[in-house]
């Protein structure tokens, strides 16, 4: 099947591109009502509801205590049993993720301003964080590291993982990653019910303050509905990649980069912007060949045929950044000799990958920056996961007689203007 090939020279390009920007690829299944029912059941019936949903959705029976949890000993055993190359790769990823996020830690402030008022703010970690780790189509140890390590770096004392174990099977690499990250609890539950358990707490599971981590449409909707009961990282939709590439690239490389997201899910989206129509056709040919060689080829084919787009422009630097800003994609690769002008011009992106030797896949695993990123054009107003998602800021202020005399009367004046006499009185009594 021929993927959508657009050109900025097309008479109807603006209308077509606007439809692309506005399109929503989230599941069209009406999950909101189903999730609300599940969350109400978990809030009202606690563990009994978790038992029911685990059996129904995962074919897994939560009976004895051992059925509910994966122990630290089991995680350590999984780590020890890994082939050395996998263990070394996980350790490298963890070390780089930790170093990158340690550099994100914010600084406290404490100072005296010109009026003599002491002002400042203290950053503190939340007490407990819940981390959702998929266990169905996508069981990714990298996601556990990307969520757990920033939480631990932030200073979170209790890290709780929930992960479904369909028919009782757990991914050993996920367990090994939990061992590396120092996770405190792992519960064998998934779906919207697991998110509800983390937010509300049950007889067995104590509630947390923040919930992060990727999941399916039901998990995303549960997080959306529970925001306010707990903090969340973001409401994530299908994955996406935008590759900006000139004709000097190896078309095989660019094809593989586009497929790296298409293989995630049938609703994922891969977009190429290039200034070489012949190169675009070469990339499409390479994609057709590579899909036939992928174990994930069926998913990738569905995604590419339904949502893949190639856009040909006249001048890559003059046109691509503006298009990229409108798309506000989760991942943006800039495969050109000098990516710096593009980096300066692209304002809306979850993460940007600079140069021909920086495939998005490296960022998914070992580069260091977080791979939990905003999707669905949310990069216009939100950022990827960081230590700040596990922290909150408390401001403080202190006045003495002199600084109170300097700014207090203005506070009383404003309180009267707003019709709040008690506010004004609490200041005026001190003035007198």
N, C-alpha and C positions, 0 to 999 in steps of 0.2 A: 504494500500500500504506500502511496506517495504521501509524505508528511506535508503539512502546510508550509509553503514557501512564499514568503512575502517580500516585497521590495518597497523601499520608501519612495520609489518612483511611481508606484501604482496609484491610480487616481483615487481609489477607495482605501488607501493604506491607513489613513487616520481613523476612519470608522472601524476597520478591521482590527487595528491595534487597540483601539479603545475597548472593543469587545473582549479582546484577550486580557487586557488589564483588569477589567471588571468581572471576568469569569470567576466562578467559585467552584472548586473541585472537591469541596468537602462532601462527605457522603450525603446522598439525598434521602437516606432513610430517616424517618422521623424518630430520632432517638431521645429527644428531650423528655417526652412523657414517660418512656420506659426507664430512663435514668432517674427521674423524680420518684417513680414507684420504688425502685431499688434502694435509693437513698433513704426514703421514709421507712422502708422495711428494716434497714440496718440500724437506723436511729431508734426505732421502736423495739426491735427484737434482737438486736445485737448478734451474738455468736450464732444463734439459731438461724438467722437469715443468711449468715455467711456459709453455714453448713449446707443450706438448701441451694444457694446459688453456685457454690463450688461443685456440688454434685451435678447440677443441671448444665452448667456451662463448660466445666472442665473434666467432667467424668471422674472426679476425685472426691473421696469420702474423708471428711474431717471427723475422726472418731476419737482416738486417743490423743494425749498431749503430743506424742511423737509425730502425729499426722499434721499438726499445725505448724511446726517450726522446723527450720533447717539450722542445725547447731553450728557453732563456731568450729567444733571439731570436724564436722563434715566439710566445711569450707576449707579448712587447713588440709584435710586429706585430698580434696580435689586439687588444691594448689600443688601439693607434693606429687600428685600423679600426672601432672601435665608434662608433655614433652619439653625438654629444656628450651627449645626455640620459642615455643608459645609462652612459657614462663618468662623468659627474658624479654619478649615483646611486650607483655603486660607490664612488667616492671619498668621498662623504658617509657611506655605510655604514661604510667602513673607518676614517674619522676618528673616528666616534662609537664604534665597537667598540674602537678603540685607547684612546681617552680613558677609557672605562668600565673597561677591564681594567687600565690603568695604576694606577687607584685601588685595585685589589685587591692590589697587590704587598705582601707581608708585610714586617714589620720584623725585623731581627736583634736579638738580646738579648745583653747582656754586663753582668753586675753581680756585686757581692759581697754575700752574704747576711749575716745576723746572726752566724753562726758563723765568718765569715771565708772561706767557700768561694766561689771564683769559679765562676759558673754562666752558661750562655747557650746560644744556638742560632744557627746560621747557615743561611740559606736559599740554595740554589744550584739553578740550572736543570739539567735533564738535558742530556746532550751532544747527543742526536739524537732527533727526534720524527718518527713516521710518521703521515701524515694520509690517511685513506681518503676519497675523493671519489667518490660514485656517478656512473655514466655510462650507466645503462640507462634505466629508467622515470623516474628522478629525477637530473638533472644540474644541480646547484644551485651557482652561484658564491657565493651567500650562505653555504653550508656551508663552502666553502673559507676565506672570510674569518673565519668564526666559529671555525675551528680553528687556522688559521695565525697570525692576529694575536695571540691570547693566548700562543701558544708563543713568538713573537718577543718580545713584551713581557716574558715571563718570563726571557728571555735565552738561549733555545735557539739554538745556533750552526748546526745542520744541520736543515733542514726538508725532509722527503721526502714527496712526494705520490705515491700510486698511484691510478690511475683507469682503468677499462676504456674502451676505444675500440672499440665494436662496429663491425665492418667497417671499422676504421681511422678512424672519425669522432670528432673531439673537439669538445666544446662551446666555441666561441670565448669566451663570457663566463667560463667556468671558467678558461681560459688568461689572460684579462685580469685576473681576480681574483688569479691566481697571481703575475702581474707586480706588481700593487699590493702584495701581501703579502710579496713578496721571497722566494718559495719557491726553494730551491736545486736540487732535483731533481724531475722528474716522470717517472714510469714508466708505460708503457701496459699496465698489468695490473690486473685486478680480481678480485673474488670472494675466497673463502677462501684461494686460492693466493697472492693479493697480501698478505694479512695474514700468511701463513706466511713469505713472503719477507722482509717487514719484521722479523719476529721472529727468524728463524733466520739470515738473510742467505743470499745465493747467490754464485755466481762474479762476477756483475755488481753486485749490490745489497748494500751494507753494512748490517748490522743496525742497528736503532734501539733506544731505551730505552723509549719510550712510544708507544702506538698509539691514536689517537682518530679519531672521525668516524663518520657514520651509514652503514648499508648494509642489505642484505637479510638474511634469516634465516641464510644461510650465512656472511655476514660477521660477524654478531653472534655466532654459535656459534663461529666461529674465534677471535674475541677472547676469548670465555669460556674456551675450552680453552687458550689461550696465556697467560692471566693467570698471572703467576709467572715465566714466561720474560721477559715484558715487562710494563710497567704498561699499563693501559687506562683510558679515561675511564669507561665504563659498558657494560652489556649492554642495548641499547635494543630495545624492541618497537614495535608499531604506535603511531602518533601518536594523541593524544586531546585533547579540549577540553571543559571544563565552563564553561558560561555561566550566571551567576546574574543574572537580569534581572527587573525589575518591569514592570508593564503600561504604564508611561510611555514605554517604548522604541518606536522604529520597528521593527515586526516584520521589515521588509526587512533592516534592519541586522543584527539578531540571526540571521536566517536565513543571511545571507552569512557571518557569523562562524562559525556551526556548520558550514557547507559548506567553510570554509577548511581544515578538517582532514579532512573526509570525502573531499575530492578527492585526498588524498595516496595512499590505498591502500584497497582493499576491506575491510581489517581495521581501519581507523581507527575511532575512536568519537567521537561528538558527543553531549553531554548538556546539556539545558536544565533549570534549576531556576527556577521562577517562582511567584508567589503569585496569578496570574491565569489561570484555565483558558481564558478566551476569548482572551487574548493567546497562549497556547500553540497554540491552534487556528489563529490568524492566522499565527504563525511557520511552522507546518507547511504551510499553504497557500502561503506565500511560498517555502518550500523547494521545493515541487513545481514552482512556476513557474520559479525560478532554475535548477534542475537542467537543465531543457530548454534553457537558454541557454548552458550551460557546455560548453566543449570537453572538459572532464573529467567530464561529466555521468554517463557510464556508471559510472565508478569511484565517484563521489559517491553515486549512487543505490544501488549495491550496499552501500556502507558505511552509509548512512543507514537503509536498510531492514533490514539485518541487525543493526546495533549502535546505532542512534540511540535515545535515550531522552528523554522529557520528564517531569519530576516537578513536580506541583503541591503547594505547601505552604500552610498557613494564614498563617504569619508568616515572612516571608523572613529577617529578621535572626535570629529565634529558632531557626529550623530549618536553614537552608541551610549555615551554617558547619560544623555537626556532620556533615551529609551529605558536604560537601566533604572534610572531614578523613578520612572513611572511604574515599572514592574516591581521595584523594591523586593528583589528576590532574596530567598534564604541564603543561597550560595552564589557568588559571582566570581568566575574565573576570568582573568585578563591575560590571555595568551598572546602577548606581543613582545617585541624587543624591549621597549621602554614603557612599563606599566604605570610609572609615577604620575604622568598627567591624568590618567584615568582615575587613579586613586584619589587625586585632589578633586576631581569633578563628580565622582559618584558619591552621593550623600546618603542614599537609602539602600542598605544591604545588610543582611545578617552577618556575613563574613566575606571578606574579599581575599582572593588567592592570586598572588602577583607573579607573573611570568610563566614561561612555557614549562618550567620544571616544577610547578606547584599545583598538582592535581588536588581537587577537593578531597579525594579519598585520604590523603595524608593528614588533612585536618580532622578527619573523622576519628583518627586513632592516636597519632603520636606527636603532632606538632606542638600542642600545648593549649591553644585557645579552645574554648568550649564548643562542642558541636551541637548543643541544644540551642537552637536558633529560631527566631520568629519566621513564620511562614505566612502565606496568603496576604502579602503586601503589608504585614504588620511591622516590618522593618522600618516603615515610615515613622513609627512612634515608640518602638520597643527595641530591646537589645537582647543579645544572647545571655544565657545563664552565667552568673558570676558569683563571687563571694557575697556581693551586696544583697542577693536574693535570700541569703540566710542570716542577714543582719538587719538591725533597725537602729535609727539614730535618735537619741534623746538630747534635746537642747536644754541648756540651763542658763540662768541669769541671776545676778546678785547686785543689789544696790546698797550703798551706804547713804548717810544723810546728805552728803554733798551731791551725789549723782541723782538721788531722788528729787532733790530741789531743782536739779537741772531739767529733768524730763517729766516729773510727776504732774505738774500743773497742766501740761498739754494732754496728758492722759485723761484727766478729769474733764477738760473742755470737750474732748471727743466723746466721752461717755455721756455727758449731758446732751450733746448733739444727736446721739443715737437713742436717746430716751431710756437710758439705763441708770437711774439715780443711785442704785446700790453700788454699781461699779464706781461711780463718781465719788460716793461717800467714802469707800474704802481707801481712796487716794487722798481725799480732802482731809480726813481725820489725821492723817500723817503729816500733811502740810501744816495744819494748825499746831 
